[in-house]
């Protein structure tokens, strides 16, 4: 009876914290999508393009209002957003006969007809149509959306690195002697002085490099020391704002061997399994070390590179996601995830017990920063219906017009992107399939980001 009042609040509190984390993510996602579309909207209106809709999400509007010629609304499927600009595609020339009736031609004609109908519904004047803009103006309109995600990512990385700090390997504590076995926890007469003390390592030293490896992880530092018994290892640390180069020679000691689940390994005769490794007599941990503003752009660039690499390897990674979702293969930590997976991760972080609030906020901001950088990179892929497809089309038009001008030919006019509609439909189907697969996998076999 007495256990119920104590266990119930913990369970309810965990659920509430999970929900709070998901709500925070949804708000962050809405802000990211909203600012992305606001970037498009602001420059479209600046260049006098008629915009009829501004929407967060897809589906039937659950809330909307009209201001001027534009309807603003929120829709239930929060997988993106859009603005509807009149004349995104060049319509078929009036009076021009249709001579092809194949499937490819049907796609093209339907796209042109839809654009012409949109213009007709807006009064029949196409002077404010998007396709009428000069190429550089169309590029600005389309770049403005992903650029907003990039700005958000940079700002969030700035808050993380300058306000909180970057996770940095440090020496957290040291002992005065080399403990001969794992069973001993205190020094005794006759124990050798620890290599850490001899080398001058101190608690709080920030590890810059170990054995020539810059910015090493905890595992890299530990492995280097363990395999270097009797060998001098160069260690560069930062102490009181200054770099110091020390040479540490790990001593040989006997240590227990542990299994993957953290228990002590046993030999066949039941005795504890041991190994001879190099020890230094220092604990290794991580702490957040505040960075200068100059570190923000390189960190953003590294994240852009990681996102681009993920997209390049996407076919291979999606095969692995499929095998994990419909088979027994484990899902890797670097697996691509959908917005459902990101939301679930943020909810999990929020509900973790024993984790400081600062660490939770740091992780959530990091996930949102990475999400915005990922949106920036994805939208710059030069395929319709992504923003990069319109940018590529405008660049091609600029090159084509300049080439015609150089050879004294008549201006060919706006590029006919309607011809790319069959390929665009293929991309749409692939993106929809990818989203469905990732959402399903994130539900039945989520990524364990913290295991």
Buried (B, 14 or more C-beta within 10 A) or exposed (E): EEEEEEEEEEEEEBEEBBEBBBBBBBEBBBBBBBBBBBBBBBBBBEBEBBBBBBBBBEEEBEEBEEEEEBBBBBBEEBBBBBBBBBBBBBBBEEEEEEEEEEEEBBBBBEBBBBBBEBBEEBEEEBEBBBBBBBBEBBBBBBBBBBBBBBBBBBBBBBBBBBEBBBBBBBBBEBBEBBBBEBEEEEBEEEBBBBBBBBBBBBEBBBBBBBBEBEEBBBEBBBBBBBEBBEEEBEBBBBBEEEEBEBEBBBBEBBBEBEEEEEEEEEEEEEEEEBEEBBBBBBBBEBEBBEBEEEBBEEBBEEBBEBBBEBBEEBEEBBEBBBBBBEEEBEBEEBBBBBBBBBBBBBBBBBBBEEEEEEEBBBBBBBBBBBBBBBBBBBBBBBBBBBBBBBBBBBBBBBEBBEEBEEEEEEEEEBBBBBBBBBBBBEBBEEBEEBBEBBBBBBEEBBBEBEE
